[in-house]
């Protein structure tokens, strides 16, 4: 067998990929890409929700620090009206102050901040039935 004949016989089996192999490869790539995109979307939503939670906790902490300046003496009993929290999507806040029966100098303060998910559509006003919320309850001695 001559060299030309050997080269021709070896190249006959190297015709490329079959249509079935190409379809299987495209299907596998599509499945992997779909999975990666799904995880990416979930992670970005979780990050946005966590950011909203951090803002809510910061606002509660700020409000408690302001009340702590005068040992809670400026806190009046009752529940404040729902206030808008602009830093949060459809954010709403309530504050409840109660005088404890055990000691009139003790004031129990409950602060609740609620908000909707950042990607939720709707009117741009404070939520009533919020998707998420953070609540902190503490006691001040105002004696």
DRENPA-3360 file (N, C-alpha, C; in nm, 2 decimals, always signed):
BEGIN
1 = XXXXXXXX = +0.08/-0.12/+0.00/+0.00/+0.00/+0.00/+0.09/+0.12/+0.00 ~ +0.06/+0.21/-0.08/+0.13/+0.34/-0.09/+0.09/+0.44/+0.01 ~ +0.16/+0.54/+0.03/+0.13/+0.64/+0.13/+0.00/+0.72/+0.10 ~ -0.02/+0.74/-0.03/-0.14/+0.81/-0.07/-0.27/+0.73/-0.04 ~ -0.26/+0.60/-0.07/-0.37/+0.51/-0.04/-0.40/+0.50/+0.11 ~ -0.29/+0.50/+0.19/-0.31/+0.50/+0.34/-0.38/+0.62/+0.39 ~ -0.34/+0.74/+0.34/-0.40/+0.86/+0.38/-0.54/+0.87/+0.35 ~ -0.58/+0.82/+0.23/-0.72/+0.82/+0.19/-0.80/+0.72/+0.27;
9 = XXXXXXXX = -0.75/+0.61/+0.30/-0.83/+0.51/+0.38/-0.84/+0.56/+0.53 ~ -0.74/+0.63/+0.58/-0.76/+0.69/+0.72/-0.86/+0.80/+0.73 ~ -0.87/+0.88/+0.62/-0.95/+1.00/+0.62/-1.10/+0.96/+0.60 ~ -1.13/+0.84/+0.55/-1.26/+0.80/+0.53/-1.34/+0.80/+0.66 ~ -1.28/+0.76/+0.77/-1.35/+0.74/+0.89/-1.36/+0.88/+0.97 ~ -1.30/+0.98/+0.92/-1.30/+1.11/+0.99/-1.40/+1.21/+0.93 ~ -1.52/+1.18/+0.92/-1.62/+1.26/+0.85/-1.68/+1.37/+0.94 ~ -1.64/+1.39/+1.06/-1.70/+1.49/+1.15/-1.81/+1.43/+1.24;
17 = XXXXXXXX = -1.89/+1.52/+1.30/-1.99/+1.47/+1.40/-2.12/+1.44/+1.33 ~ -2.19/+1.34/+1.38/-2.32/+1.31/+1.32/-2.42/+1.41/+1.38 ~ -2.54/+1.42/+1.31/-2.65/+1.50/+1.35/-2.69/+1.47/+1.50 ~ -2.70/+1.34/+1.53/-2.74/+1.30/+1.66/-2.64/+1.35/+1.77 ~ -2.52/+1.34/+1.74/-2.42/+1.39/+1.84/-2.43/+1.54/+1.86 ~ -2.45/+1.61/+1.76/-2.47/+1.76/+1.77/-2.59/+1.79/+1.85 ~ -2.71/+1.72/+1.83/-2.83/+1.75/+1.90/-2.81/+1.71/+2.05 ~ -2.74/+1.60/+2.08/-2.72/+1.57/+2.22/-2.63/+1.67/+2.29;
25 = XXXXXXXX = -2.53/+1.72/+2.22/-2.44/+1.82/+2.28/-2.52/+1.95/+2.30 ~ -2.60/+2.00/+2.21/-2.68/+2.12/+2.22/-2.78/+2.10/+2.34 ~ -2.84/+1.99/+2.35/-2.94/+1.97/+2.46/-2.87/+1.97/+2.59 ~ -2.75/+1.91/+2.60/-2.67/+1.92/+2.73/-2.63/+2.06/+2.77 ~ -2.59/+2.13/+2.67/-2.55/+2.27/+2.70/-2.67/+2.36/+2.74 ~ -2.78/+2.33/+2.68/-2.91/+2.41/+2.71/-2.95/+2.38/+2.85 ~ -2.94/+2.25/+2.89/-2.98/+2.21/+3.03/-2.89/+2.28/+3.13 ~ -2.76/+2.28/+3.11/-2.67/+2.34/+3.20/-2.69/+2.49/+3.21;
33 = XXXXXXXX = -2.71/+2.55/+3.09/-2.72/+2.70/+3.09/-2.85/+2.74/+3.16 ~ -2.96/+2.66/+3.14/-3.08/+2.69/+3.21/-3.07/+2.68/+3.36 ~ -3.00/+2.58/+3.41/-2.97/+2.56/+3.55/-2.89/+2.68/+3.61 ~ -2.79/+2.72/+3.54/-2.70/+2.83/+3.58/-2.78/+2.96/+3.59 ~ -2.87/+2.99/+3.49/-2.95/+3.11/+3.49/-3.05/+3.11/+3.60 ~ -3.11/+2.99/+3.63/-3.20/+2.98/+3.74/-3.14/+3.01/+3.87 ~ -3.02/+2.96/+3.90/-2.95/+2.98/+4.02/-2.91/+3.13/+4.03 ~ -2.87/+3.19/+3.93/-2.83/+3.33/+3.93/-2.95/+3.42/+3.97;
41 = XXXXXXXX = -3.06/+3.39/+3.91/-3.18/+3.47/+3.94/-3.22/+3.45/+4.09 ~ -3.21/+3.33/+4.14/-3.24/+3.30/+4.28/-3.15/+3.38/+4.37 ~ -3.02/+3.37/+4.34/-2.92/+3.44/+4.43/-2.94/+3.59/+4.43 ~ -2.97/+3.65/+4.31/-2.99/+3.79/+4.31/-3.11/+3.83/+4.39 ~ -3.22/+3.75/+4.38/-3.34/+3.79/+4.46/-3.31/+3.77/+4.61 ~ -3.23/+3.67/+4.65/-3.20/+3.65/+4.79/-3.11/+3.77/+4.84 ~ -3.02/+3.81/+4.75/-2.93/+3.93/+4.79/-3.02/+4.05/+4.81 ~ -3.11/+4.08/+4.72/-3.20/+4.20/+4.73/-3.28/+4.19/+4.86;
49 = XXXXXXXX = -3.34/+4.07/+4.89/-3.42/+4.05/+5.01/-3.33/+4.07/+5.14 ~ -3.21/+4.03/+5.14/-3.12/+4.04/+5.25/-3.08/+4.19/+5.27 ~ -3.06/+4.26/+5.16/-3.03/+4.40/+5.17/-3.15/+4.48/+5.23 ~ -3.27/+4.44/+5.19/-3.39/+4.51/+5.25/-3.40/+4.48/+5.40 ~ -3.36/+4.36/+5.44/-3.37/+4.32/+5.58/-3.26/+4.40/+5.66 ~ -3.14/+4.42/+5.60/-3.04/+4.49/+5.67/-3.08/+4.64/+5.69 ~ -3.15/+4.70/+5.59/-3.20/+4.83/+5.60/-3.30/+4.84/+5.71 ~ -3.39/+4.75/+5.72/-3.50/+4.75/+5.83/-3.43/+4.74/+5.96;
57 = XXXXXXXX = -3.34/+4.65/+5.98/-3.27/+4.63/+6.11/-3.20/+4.76/+6.15 ~ -3.13/+4.83/+6.05/-3.06/+4.95/+6.08/-3.16/+5.06/+6.12 ~ -3.28/+5.07/+6.05/-3.38/+5.17/+6.09/-3.43/+5.15/+6.23 ~ -3.45/+5.02/+6.27/-3.50/+4.99/+6.40/-3.40/+5.03/+6.50 ~ -3.27/+4.99/+6.47/-3.16/+5.03/+6.56/-3.15/+5.18/+6.58 ~ -3.16/+5.25/+6.47/-3.16/+5.40/+6.48/-3.27/+5.46/+6.56 ~ -3.39/+5.40/+6.55/-3.50/+5.45/+6.63/-3.48/+5.42/+6.78 ~ -3.43/+5.30/+6.81/-3.41/+5.27/+6.95/-3.30/+5.36/+7.01;
65 = XXXXXXXX = -3.19/+5.39/+6.93/-3.09/+5.47/+6.98/-3.14/+5.61/+7.01 ~ -3.23/+5.66/+6.93/-3.29/+5.80/+6.95/-3.37/+5.79/+7.08 ~ -3.45/+5.69/+7.11/-3.52/+5.67/+7.23/-3.43/+5.66/+7.35 ~ -3.32/+5.59/+7.33/-3.23/+5.57/+7.44/-3.16/+5.70/+7.49 ~ -3.15/+5.80/+7.41/-3.09/+5.92/+7.44/-3.14/+5.98/+7.57 ~ -3.28/+5.98/+7.59/-3.34/+6.03/+7.71/-3.40/+5.92/+7.80 ~ -3.34/+5.80/+7.78/-3.38/+5.68/+7.86/-3.53/+5.65/+7.84 ~ -3.58/+5.68/+7.72/-3.72/+5.65/+7.69/-3.82/+5.74/+7.75;
73 = XXXXXXXX = -3.78/+5.85/+7.81/-3.88/+5.94/+7.87/-3.97/+6.00/+7.77 ~ -3.92/+6.02/+7.65/-4.00/+6.09/+7.55/-4.10/+6.00/+7.48 ~ -4.09/+5.87/+7.51/-4.19/+5.77/+7.45/-4.32/+5.78/+7.51 ~ -4.42/+5.81/+7.43/-4.56/+5.82/+7.49/-4.63/+5.69/+7.46 ~ -4.71/+5.64/+7.56/-4.79/+5.52/+7.54/-4.88/+5.52/+7.43 ~ -4.90/+5.41/+7.36/-4.99/+5.40/+7.25/-4.92/+5.34/+7.13 ~ -4.99/+5.33/+7.02/-4.94/+5.29/+6.89/-4.93/+5.40/+6.79 ~ -4.82/+5.42/+6.73/-4.81/+5.53/+6.63/-4.87/+5.48/+6.50;
81 = XXXXXXXX = -4.92/+5.58/+6.43/-4.98/+5.54/+6.30/-4.88/+5.48/+6.21 ~ -4.93/+5.41/+6.11/-4.83/+5.35/+6.01/-4.76/+5.47/+5.94 ~ -4.63/+5.46/+5.94/-4.55/+5.56/+5.87/-4.48/+5.50/+5.75 ~ -4.46/+5.57/+5.65/-4.39/+5.53/+5.53/-4.24/+5.52/+5.56 ~ -4.18/+5.41/+5.51/-4.03/+5.40/+5.52/-3.98/+5.40/+5.38 ~ -3.93/+5.51/+5.34/-3.89/+5.53/+5.20/-3.77/+5.44/+5.16 ~ -3.69/+5.40/+5.25/-3.57/+5.32/+5.22/-3.61/+5.18/+5.18 ~ -3.74/+5.14/+5.20/-3.78/+5.00/+5.17/-3.90/+5.00/+5.07;
89 = XXXXXXXX = -3.91/+4.90/+4.99/-4.01/+4.89/+4.89/-4.15/+4.88/+4.96 ~ -4.24/+4.98/+4.94/-4.37/+4.98/+5.01/-4.35/+4.97/+5.16 ~ -4.24/+5.02/+5.22/-4.21/+5.01/+5.36/-4.31/+5.08/+5.45 ~ -4.34/+5.01/+5.56/-4.44/+5.07/+5.66/-4.38/+5.04/+5.80 ~ -4.40/+5.13/+5.89/-4.35/+5.11/+6.03/-4.45/+5.15/+6.13 ~ -4.46/+5.07/+6.24/-4.55/+5.10/+6.35/-4.46/+5.09/+6.48 ~ -4.49/+5.17/+6.58/-4.43/+5.17/+6.70/-4.53/+5.17/+6.81 ~ -4.52/+5.07/+6.90/-4.61/+5.06/+7.01/-4.53/+5.08/+7.14;
97 = XXXXXXXX = -4.58/+5.16/+7.23/-4.52/+5.18/+7.36/-4.63/+5.15/+7.47 ~ -4.59/+5.06/+7.56/-4.68/+5.02/+7.67/-4.61/+5.05/+7.80 ~ -4.69/+5.10/+7.90/-4.64/+5.11/+8.04/-4.66/+4.98/+8.11 ~ -4.56/+4.92/+8.16/-4.58/+4.79/+8.22/-4.64/+4.80/+8.36 ~ -4.73/+4.71/+8.39/-4.81/+4.72/+8.52/-4.71/+4.70/+8.64 ~ -4.61/+4.62/+8.62/-4.52/+4.58/+8.73/-4.44/+4.70/+8.78 ~ -4.41/+4.79/+8.70/-4.34/+4.91/+8.74/-4.37/+5.03/+8.64 ~ -4.43/+5.14/+8.69/-4.47/+5.24/+8.60/-4.35/+5.31/+8.53;
105 = XXXXXXXX = -4.23/+5.29/+8.58/-4.12/+5.35/+8.51/-4.06/+5.26/+8.40 ~ -4.12/+5.14/+8.38/-4.08/+5.06/+8.27/-4.17/+5.08/+8.15 ~ -4.11/+5.10/+8.04/-4.19/+5.11/+7.91/-4.14/+5.00/+7.81 ~ -4.24/+4.93/+7.77/-4.21/+4.82/+7.67/-4.23/+4.88/+7.53 ~ -4.13/+4.88/+7.45/-4.14/+4.94/+7.32/-4.13/+4.83/+7.21 ~ -4.22/+4.82/+7.12/-4.22/+4.73/+7.01/-4.22/+4.81/+6.88 ~ -4.12/+4.78/+6.80/-4.11/+4.85/+6.67/-4.12/+4.74/+6.56 ~ -4.21/+4.77/+6.47/-4.23/+4.67/+6.36/-4.21/+4.75/+6.23;
113 = XXXXXXXX = -4.12/+4.69/+6.14/-4.11/+4.75/+6.01/-4.14/+4.64/+5.91 ~ -4.23/+4.66/+5.82/-4.27/+4.57/+5.72/-4.24/+4.62/+5.58 ~ -4.22/+4.54/+5.48/-4.20/+4.58/+5.35/-4.23/+4.47/+5.25 ~ -4.25/+4.50/+5.13/-4.27/+4.41/+5.02/-4.14/+4.37/+4.95 ~ -4.14/+4.26/+4.89/-4.02/+4.22/+4.81/-3.98/+4.33/+4.71 ~ -3.85/+4.35/+4.69/-3.82/+4.46/+4.60/-3.87/+4.45/+4.46 ~ -3.89/+4.33/+4.42/-3.93/+4.30/+4.28/-4.08/+4.30/+4.26 ~ -4.16/+4.32/+4.37/-4.30/+4.31/+4.37/-4.36/+4.44/+4.31;
121 = XXXXXXXX = -4.45/+4.42/+4.22/-4.52/+4.54/+4.15/-4.63/+4.59/+4.24 ~ -4.68/+4.71/+4.22/-4.79/+4.76/+4.29/-4.78/+4.90/+4.32 ~ -4.88/+4.96/+4.39/-4.88/+5.10/+4.41/-4.77/+5.13/+4.51 ~ -4.72/+5.25/+4.49/-4.60/+5.30/+4.57/-4.65/+5.36/+4.70 ~ -4.71/+5.28/+4.79/-4.75/+5.33/+4.92/-4.72/+5.22/+5.02 ~ -4.72/+5.26/+5.15/-4.69/+5.16/+5.25/-4.78/+5.03/+5.24 ~ -4.72/+4.92/+5.26/-4.79/+4.79/+5.26/-4.88/+4.78/+5.39 ~ -4.99/+4.71/+5.37/-5.07/+4.68/+5.49/-5.04/+4.53/+5.53;
129 = XXXXXXXX = -5.05/+4.44/+5.43/-5.01/+4.30/+5.45/-4.88/+4.28/+5.38 ~ -4.77/+4.31/+5.46/-4.64/+4.31/+5.40/-4.58/+4.17/+5.38 ~ -4.50/+4.15/+5.28/-4.44/+4.02/+5.25/-4.34/+3.99/+5.36 ~ -4.26/+4.08/+5.41/-4.15/+4.06/+5.50/-4.17/+4.16/+5.62 ~ -4.12/+4.12/+5.74/-4.12/+4.22/+5.85/-4.01/+4.18/+5.95 ~ -3.97/+4.28/+6.02/-3.88/+4.27/+6.13/-3.95/+4.34/+6.25 ~ -3.94/+4.27/+6.37/-4.00/+4.33/+6.49/-3.90/+4.32/+6.60 ~ -3.89/+4.42/+6.68/-3.80/+4.43/+6.79/-3.88/+4.48/+6.91;
137 = XXXXXXX = -3.87/+4.41/+7.02/-3.93/+4.45/+7.15/-3.82/+4.47/+7.25 ~ -3.83/+4.58/+7.32/-3.73/+4.61/+7.43/-3.80/+4.68/+7.54 ~ -3.73/+4.70/+7.65/-3.79/+4.77/+7.77/-3.70/+4.88/+7.81 ~ -3.75/+5.00/+7.83/-3.68/+5.11/+7.88/-3.72/+5.14/+8.02 ~ -3.62/+5.18/+8.10/-3.64/+5.22/+8.24/-3.64/+5.38/+8.23 ~ -3.75/+5.44/+8.26/-3.76/+5.59/+8.24/-3.77/+5.65/+8.38 ~ -3.70/+5.60/+8.48/-3.71/+5.65/+8.61/-3.61/+5.75/+8.65;
% end
